[in-house]
Amino acid sequence: MAEANPKDGYFSMGPKTANIPIDLFALNRRRLVDRLKAHPNLPSGSVVLLQGGGDQGRCEGDSSDVGPVFRQESYFHWTFGVLEPDFYGAVDLSTGRSVLYQPRLPEDYAIIMGHVPTAEEIRERYRVDEVRYVDEMADHLKTLGGGNTTTPNLLLLEGPNTDSGKTTRPAAFDGMSAFQVNRSLLHPEIAELRVVKTPQELDALRYANKISSLAHMHVMRTVKPGMREYQAEASFLHHVYFYGGARHVCYTCIAGGGASGAVLHYGHAGAPNDQVIRDGDMVLFDFGAEYYCFCSDITCSWPVNGKFTDKQKVVYNAVLRANRAVLAALRPGVSWRDMHLLANRTVLEDLTAAGVLTGNIDEMMAVNLGGRVFQPHGLGHFIGCDVHDVGGYLEGHPERDSQAGLRSLRTAREIRENMVLTIEPGCYFIDFLIDRALADPELSRFIVAERINEYRGTGGVRIEDDVIVHADHTELMSVVPRTVEEIEAWMAGDDSFMNQKYANN
């Protein structure tokens, strides 16, 4: 019989990979119980009931029996850490007890899929108080919520994801009509808990960043002019899995070479990282490994031949200075919207100094030149069990702005300690936006047409790091060569950066 994973209270993919404690999820459940019990409108006899993710086909509408490797629904993972599909989980708020309900699989299932774990094996694996089968759930739930005298009130997860526009799926099961249900109370409370990370979650995120950083560095040395973009993607995927144990990545890999680097979410089915990377191109590689459903999101931009031209340095250093300005300013209490504007201002200052723009920076900011032309996306986002983690626009926090760039911010919240975010300023030369700006007198008065035209077709630069906000500083988890000098030295075979940053790893 295959060795269980998690085992002995930890998830691990073996030597030199991270050991993630299963107690992490017990702590999350305790936090959830404490927060919900403090809610003034909590119904008596309340039980949280979550439905895990289910197996699916290749795509919506697919009738095949073959689908992608299963990855757990993120709220369910945050609460229970369960890897397998088709589970339910309950947390009794009166006692804090946790129960998993596993599907009852036929004996023949073992022929195709291997050993079917028993209820006791599942209980040991995930360290919950009890495990039952899904077909027992309707009866067993009636014993929760304070006893057998009243039917418990089920708190179901239903609410919007403000990034995707989708709504979470509330649990449903045969026999549910016998229960009282509340669909409004749970979502904002559990989403808010996911915004601020625990020490164990931070360690898991640090590991995901470490293996992604090392894989990015590997790609910098292996990709050469004449290769195709997908070969960079393949190199990253192999490295994080082979050396880091990461079977999944958090999103579709963006491997843009040259002009492709100006396509913000390049790599989709219609543009599948299939272009040739040519000598002299800047590349923009946005890759992030996921380890046990904990995410990373790192973007590196560099010249594929290992040497920056003067024009490439202008754009790259502008974005790097914006990234580092935000890193230096980010503390509890600051507004994420203000950090976005700081990054925009920094890039505009450098483009003006380089002669691409002309005029007064304050006036450029007043017309949102940065968001309308050079960085049509937000500065960054929360990251955790989802790459675009939840909680960005919960009730009681600032609402989404309507301006270009700012409306793409995935949160406008005030920063708190132990939030984890990406810092990802960018500068892109997108023909559509340049043409529109040159035709608009409000914007064209700042643009030196002959200079900006020199950058058409060059793509763009994004520098994306994952950070943890502490009380008195911000921790940079993404450790890759960032300055022009560091990148050129690393790509030339100089190991100084590796020896300095990873000497004890």
C-alpha positions in Angstrom: 0.0 0.0 0.0 1.3 3.4 -0.9 2.5 5.7 1.9 -0.1 8.2 3.0 0.4 11.9 2.5 -0.2 13.8 4.8 1.4 11.5 7.3 2.2 11.9 11.0 0.7 15.3 11.1 2.5 16.8 8.0 2.2 17.1 4.3 5.5 16.7 2.5 6.7 15.7 -1.0 9.9 14.2 0.4 13.4 15.2 1.2 14.3 18.9 0.6 10.7 19.9 0.3 8.6 21.6 2.9 6.8 19.9 5.7 3.4 21.6 6.1 1.8 21.0 9.5 -1.8 19.7 9.4 -2.3 21.7 12.6 -2.3 24.7 10.3 -5.9 23.8 9.4 -7.0 23.1 13.0 -5.8 26.6 13.8 -7.8 28.0 11.0 -10.9 26.2 12.3 -10.4 27.6 15.8 -10.1 31.1 14.3 -13.3 30.5 12.4 -15.1 29.3 15.5 -14.0 32.2 17.6 -14.9 34.8 14.9 -18.3 33.4 14.3 -19.2 32.9 18.0 -18.5 36.6 18.4 -21.0 37.6 15.7 -24.0 39.3 17.2 -26.4 37.6 14.8 -25.2 34.1 15.0 -28.2 31.7 15.1 -28.2 29.2 18.0 -27.1 25.7 17.1 -24.9 26.8 14.2 -22.8 24.4 12.2 -20.5 25.4 9.4 -21.0 23.1 6.4 -18.6 23.3 3.4 -18.6 21.2 0.3 -15.3 20.4 -1.2 -14.4 20.4 -4.9 -15.5 17.7 -7.2 -13.9 15.9 -10.1 -14.7 17.4 -13.5 -14.1 16.9 -17.2 -11.6 18.8 -19.3 -13.9 21.8 -19.6 -17.4 23.0 -19.1 -19.8 20.8 -21.1 -17.2 18.0 -21.5 -18.6 14.5 -21.4 -15.3 12.7 -21.2 -14.2 10.6 -18.2 -10.8 12.3 -18.4 -10.1 15.6 -16.7 -7.3 17.7 -15.2 -5.4 16.6 -12.0 -7.8 17.5 -9.2 -7.0 20.6 -7.1 -9.1 21.3 -4.0 -11.5 24.2 -3.7 -9.7 26.9 -1.7 -12.1 27.6 1.1 -12.3 23.9 1.8 -8.6 23.5 1.7 -8.1 26.5 4.1 -10.4 24.9 6.5 -9.5 21.2 6.3 -6.4 20.7 4.1 -8.1 17.7 2.3 -6.5 16.7 -1.0 -9.2 14.4 -2.4 -12.4 15.3 -4.2 -16.1 15.0 -3.2 -15.7 15.5 0.5 -17.9 17.6 2.8 -16.7 19.1 6.1 -18.6 20.4 9.2 -17.4 22.5 12.1 -19.7 22.5 15.2 -19.6 26.0 16.7 -20.9 24.9 20.0 -18.0 22.5 20.6 -15.4 23.3 18.0 -15.5 19.7 16.8 -14.7 19.0 13.2 -16.2 16.3 11.0 -15.3 15.2 7.5 -17.7 13.3 5.3 -16.0 11.2 2.7 -17.6 9.6 -0.3 -18.4 5.9 0.1 -16.5 4.3 -2.8 -17.2 0.8 -4.1 -14.7 -1.9 -3.5 -13.9 -2.2 -7.2 -12.6 1.4 -7.0 -9.4 0.0 -5.6 -8.7 -1.8 -8.8 -8.3 1.4 -10.8 -7.4 4.0 -8.2 -5.6 2.0 -5.5 -6.3 1.7 -1.8 -9.5 3.3 -0.6 -8.7 4.9 2.8 -10.9 4.0 5.7 -12.6 6.6 7.8 -10.0 6.1 10.5 -7.2 6.6 8.0 -8.8 9.8 6.9 -9.2 11.0 10.5 -5.5 10.4 11.2 -4.4 11.9 7.9 -6.3 15.2 8.4 -6.4 15.3 12.2 -10.2 16.0 12.5 -12.4 14.8 15.4 -14.5 12.5 13.4 -15.0 11.0 9.9 -18.3 9.7 8.5 -19.5 8.9 5.0 -21.5 11.3 2.8 -24.5 9.0 2.8 -24.6 9.3 6.6 -24.4 13.1 6.6 -28.0 14.1 6.8 -28.6 12.0 9.9 -25.2 12.7 11.5 -25.5 16.5 11.1 -28.6 16.4 13.3 -26.4 15.3 16.2 -24.3 18.5 16.0 -25.1 22.1 17.0 -25.5 21.4 20.7 -27.2 18.0 20.8 -30.2 16.0 19.6 -33.0 18.3 20.8 -32.9 20.8 17.9 -32.0 20.6 14.3 -28.8 22.6 13.7 -28.7 25.8 11.7 -26.3 25.2 8.8 -24.0 28.1 7.8 -23.3 27.7 4.1 -20.7 29.5 2.0 -22.3 31.8 -0.5 -20.8 35.0 -1.6 -19.0 36.8 -4.5 -15.4 36.6 -5.5 -14.7 40.2 -6.5 -11.9 39.2 -8.8 -13.6 36.5 -10.9 -17.2 37.7 -10.6 -18.2 34.2 -9.7 -20.1 33.1 -6.6 -19.0 30.4 -4.2 -21.0 27.2 -4.3 -23.0 26.6 -1.1 -23.1 23.0 0.1 -26.0 20.9 -1.1 -27.0 17.3 -0.3 -29.9 14.9 -0.2 -32.0 15.6 3.0 -31.0 19.2 3.3 -34.6 20.4 3.4 -34.8 19.2 7.0 -32.4 21.8 8.1 -32.5 25.6 8.6 -29.8 27.3 6.5 -28.1 30.7 6.6 -26.3 31.7 3.4 -25.2 35.2 4.3 -23.3 35.1 7.5 -20.3 32.8 6.8 -18.8 34.2 3.6 -17.6 37.6 4.7 -16.3 36.2 8.0 -14.2 33.3 6.5 -13.0 35.6 3.6 -11.8 38.1 6.1 -9.9 35.4 8.0 -8.1 34.4 4.8 -6.8 38.0 4.4 -4.5 37.9 7.4 -2.2 34.9 7.5 -1.0 32.7 10.4 2.7 31.9 11.0 2.2 28.4 9.5 0.6 29.8 6.4 3.4 32.3 6.0 6.0 29.5 6.1 4.1 27.6 3.4 4.0 30.7 1.2 7.7 31.3 1.8 8.4 27.8 0.5 6.3 28.3 -2.6 8.2 31.5 -3.3 11.5 29.9 -2.7 11.0 27.1 -5.3 9.5 29.5 -7.8 12.4 31.9 -7.3 15.0 29.2 -7.9 13.1 28.0 -11.0 13.0 31.5 -12.4 16.7 31.7 -12.0 17.1 28.3 -13.7 15.0 29.6 -16.7 17.2 32.7 -16.9 20.2 30.5 -17.6 18.6 27.9 -19.8 16.5 30.0 -22.3 18.4 31.3 -25.3 17.6 33.3 -28.4 15.9 31.1 -31.0 13.9 29.0 -28.5 10.2 29.2 -28.3 8.3 30.7 -25.3 6.8 27.4 -24.3 10.3 26.0 -23.7 10.7 28.6 -20.9 7.4 27.5 -19.5 8.4 23.8 -19.7 11.7 24.6 -18.0 9.9 26.3 -15.1 7.3 23.5 -14.7 9.9 20.8 -14.6 12.1 22.6 -12.1 9.4 23.4 -9.5 8.0 19.8 -9.7 11.3 17.9 -9.9 13.1 19.9 -7.3 10.3 21.4 -5.3 7.5 18.9 -5.3 5.0 21.3 -6.8 2.6 19.4 -9.1 0.5 22.5 -9.8 1.2 26.1 -10.8 -1.2 28.8 -9.6 -2.2 30.1 -13.0 -1.5 29.7 -16.7 2.2 30.5 -17.3 2.8 33.8 -19.1 5.9 33.4 -21.2 6.0 36.5 -23.3 9.0 37.3 -25.6 9.3 40.6 -27.4 6.0 42.2 -28.2 4.1 39.4 -26.5 5.3 40.9 -23.2 2.8 43.7 -23.6 -0.1 41.2 -23.5 -1.1 41.2 -19.8 -2.4 37.6 -19.6 -0.5 36.1 -22.5 -0.3 32.3 -22.6 -4.0 31.6 -23.0 -5.4 29.0 -25.4 -5.4 31.6 -28.3 -1.8 32.6 -27.6 -0.2 29.6 -26.1 3.4 30.7 -25.5 4.3 29.5 -29.0 6.4 32.4 -30.5 10.1 32.4 -31.2 12.2 34.5 -28.7 14.6 36.5 -30.8 18.0 37.9 -30.1 17.6 41.3 -28.5 14.1 40.6 -27.1 13.1 41.4 -23.6 11.1 38.6 -22.1 8.4 38.8 -19.5 8.0 35.5 -17.6 5.2 35.4 -15.0 5.3 32.0 -13.4 4.2 30.8 -9.9 4.4 27.4 -8.3 1.8 26.1 -5.9 2.6 23.7 -3.0 -0.2 22.0 -1.1 -2.6 24.8 -2.4 -0.3 27.6 -1.2 0.6 30.0 -4.0 3.3 32.2 -5.4 3.3 34.7 -8.2 6.6 36.0 -9.5 7.4 37.9 -12.7 10.9 38.4 -14.1 11.8 40.6 -17.1 15.2 40.4 -18.7 17.0 40.4 -22.1 17.2 36.9 -23.6 20.7 37.5 -24.7 21.8 38.5 -21.2 22.7 42.2 -22.0 20.4 45.2 -21.6 20.4 47.9 -24.2 20.2 51.5 -23.1 16.5 51.7 -24.0 15.8 48.5 -22.2 17.5 49.8 -19.1 15.3 52.9 -19.1 12.1 50.9 -18.9 13.4 48.2 -16.6 15.0 50.6 -14.1 11.8 52.7 -14.0 9.7 49.7 -13.1 12.3 48.4 -10.6 12.5 51.8 -8.9 8.7 51.7 -8.6 8.7 48.2 -7.2 11.3 49.2 -4.6 9.6 52.5 -3.7 6.5 50.5 -2.8 8.5 47.9 -0.9 10.1 50.7 1.2 6.8 52.5 1.9 4.5 49.5 2.5 3.6 49.3 6.2 0.4 48.6 8.3 -1.9 51.5 8.0 -1.0 52.7 4.5 -3.6 52.6 1.7 -3.0 50.1 -1.1 -4.5 52.6 -3.5 -1.8 55.1 -2.5 0.9 52.5 -3.1 -0.5 52.0 -6.7 -0.3 55.8 -7.3 3.3 55.9 -5.9 4.3 53.2 -8.4 2.6 55.1 -11.3 4.3 58.4 -10.3 7.7 56.7 -10.1 7.5 55.3 -13.6 6.3 58.6 -15.0 9.2 60.4 -13.4 11.7 58.0 -15.1 10.0 58.1 -18.5 10.1 61.9 -18.3 13.8 61.9 -17.4 14.4 59.7 -20.4 12.6 62.1 -22.8 9.7 59.7 -23.5 7.4 62.1 -21.7 7.5 65.9 -21.1 5.7 68.1 -18.7 4.6 68.3 -15.1 4.3 65.0 -13.2 1.5 66.2 -11.0 -0.5 67.1 -14.1 0.2 63.7 -15.6 -1.1 62.1 -12.4 -4.2 64.3 -12.4 -5.2 62.9 -15.8 -4.1 59.3 -14.8 -1.5 59.1 -17.6 0.1 56.0 -16.0 -3.1 54.0 -15.7 -4.4 55.0 -19.1 -1.3 54.3 -21.2 1.6 52.5 -19.4 0.2 50.4 -16.6 -3.4 49.4 -17.3 -3.5 47.0 -14.4 -3.5 47.2 -10.6 -0.3 47.2 -8.5 -0.9 43.8 -7.0 -3.2 41.6 -5.1 -3.6 39.4 -2.0 -2.1 35.9 -2.4 -2.7 32.7 -0.3 -4.7 29.6 -1.2 -5.6 31.4 -4.4 -3.2 33.4 -6.5 -5.7 36.3 -6.5 -6.7 35.7 -2.9 -10.1 36.7 -1.5 -11.1 39.6 0.7 -10.3 42.5 -1.6 -13.6 44.3 -1.6 -15.5 43.0 1.4 -18.2 45.2 3.0 -16.8 47.9 5.2 -13.7 48.5 3.2 -13.0 50.9 0.3 -14.9 50.2 -2.9 -13.4 49.7 -6.3 -12.3 52.9 -8.2 -13.6 53.6 -11.6 -10.4 55.0 -13.2 -8.3 53.1 -15.6 -5.6 51.1 -13.8 -7.2 51.8 -10.4 -10.3 49.9 -11.3 -8.2 46.9 -11.9 -6.8 47.0 -8.3 -7.9 43.8 -6.7 -8.2 45.6 -3.3 -8.1 49.2 -2.1 -7.8 48.3 1.6 -5.7 49.7 4.3 -2.8 47.4 4.9 -2.6 45.2 8.0 0.2 43.2 9.6 0.5 39.6 8.2 -1.2 40.5 4.9 0.5 38.9 2.0 0.5 40.7 -1.3 2.2 41.0 -4.7 4.0 44.2 -5.7 3.9 44.2 -9.5 4.3 47.5 -11.3 4.7 47.4 -15.0 5.4 49.6 -18.1 4.1 48.3 -21.4 4.0 49.7 -24.9 0.6 48.7 -26.3 -0.1 50.1 -29.7 -3.8 50.5 -29.1 -3.2 52.5 -25.9 -0.4 54.6 -27.5 -2.6 55.4 -30.5 -5.5 56.4 -28.4 -3.4 58.6 -26.2 -1.7 60.4 -29.1 -5.2 61.2 -30.4 -6.4 62.6 -27.1 -5.2 66.1 -26.4 -5.5 65.6 -22.7 -2.8 62.9 -22.8 -0.9 63.7 -26.0 0.5 66.9 -24.6 2.7 64.9 -22.3 4.0 62.3 -24.9 7.0 62.8 -27.1 5.7 61.0 -30.1 9.0 60.3 -31.9 10.5 58.9 -28.6 7.6 56.7 -27.6 7.4 55.3 -31.2 10.9 53.9 -30.7 9.5 51.6 -28.0 6.7 50.2 -30.1 6.9 46.5 -30.5 9.3 46.0 -27.6 6.6 44.6 -25.3 6.8 45.5 -21.7 8.4 45.1 -18.3 6.7 43.8 -15.1 8.6 43.1 -11.9 6.5 41.1 -9.5 7.4 40.2 -6.0 5.5 38.5 -3.1 5.8 40.2 0.2 4.7 39.8 3.9 3.7 42.9 5.7 5.2 43.0 9.3 4.7 45.6 12.0 7.9 47.4 11.2 9.1 46.2 7.8 8.0 44.3 4.7 9.5 40.9 4.0 10.5 40.1 0.4 9.8 36.4 -0.2 10.8 36.5 -3.9 14.5 36.2 -4.1 15.8 36.5 -7.7 18.3 38.8 -9.4 16.6 42.1 -9.9 19.1 44.9 -10.7 20.6 45.1 -14.2 23.9 44.2 -12.8 22.6 41.1 -10.9 20.7 39.8 -13.9 23.6 40.3 -16.3 26.1 38.6 -13.9 23.8 35.7 -13.2 23.1 35.1 -16.9 26.8 35.2 -17.6 27.4 32.4 -15.1 28.4 34.3 -12.0 27.1 32.5 -9.0 27.6 35.3 -6.5 23.9 36.0 -6.2 23.1 32.4 -5.5 25.9 32.0 -3.0 24.9 35.2 -1.1 21.1 34.7 -1.0 20.8 30.9 -0.7 24.0 30.1 1.2 22.0 28.5 4.1 19.3 26.8 2.1 
